[in-house]
Amino acid sequence: MTQDLDAIGLLCPLPVLKLRKRLKALSPGDRIRLLADDPAAIVDVPHFCNESGHVLVEASDQGGTLTFLVEKSA
């Protein structure tokens, strides 16, 4: 299951805080597609995934809109 989380217009640290809150409610293996336009998210989201053990499956930047696909770990 993949959910979408729109964090467009939110500044650091809100995209990561919203991602963390949403991941808590998911089951291991579920995914969230995070959309953000805060340039700090390029560093913050991978760092959060690395520190928390979640998997950053994919990251892309299309015209300033950053998309991160994050899979919840066990």
N, C-alpha and C positions, 0 to 999 in steps of 0.2 A: 504494500500500500504506500502511495506517495501523496503527501499533502503539500500544499503550497502555502508559503508564508511571505507576505508582501511587506517589506521593510523599506520601501521607497520613501524617501524624505526623512528618514530617521537617522540621527547621527550617533556616532560611537558614544557609549557602548550599547545602545538600544537594540541594534540588529542581533547582536550575539545574546543579549539577555532574553530577547523574545524567542530566539532559536533554542536556547537552553530550557526555557519554560515549556515550550511545545514538545521538545524531545522527551521530557520527563513523563508525559502522558502516553507515549508510544510504546509499542512492543519492540524487542530486539529484531532487527532486520527491516523495520519500517523506515521510510525515507521522507525527508522534507526537502522541498525545493525552495530555497531562500532567494528572494530578489531584493537587492539593495543597490543604492547609488552613492553610499558613503565610501569615499576612497579608502578609508581606514579598514573597511571590511576585507580588503584584499589580504591584509595581514592578520586581522582579528579572527576571522572565521577559521582559517587553517590552524592558527595557534590554539583556538578553543578546541577544535577536533583533536589535535595532537595531545593536548593536556587532559581531555576528558575521555579519550579512548574511542570516540566516535569516528567513523570513516568518512573522509571527504572523497566522495566518489568522482566528482566532476566539478570544475570551476570554469567559468567563461565570462568574458566581458564583451557585450554587444552595445556599442554606442554609449558607454557610460553606465549601462545597466549590468550589474554584476549578478550572475546566477551561480548558486552553489547547491549541489546535490549532496546531502548529508544523510548517512545511514546510521541509525542508532545501533550501538554495540550492546552486547549482553550485559 
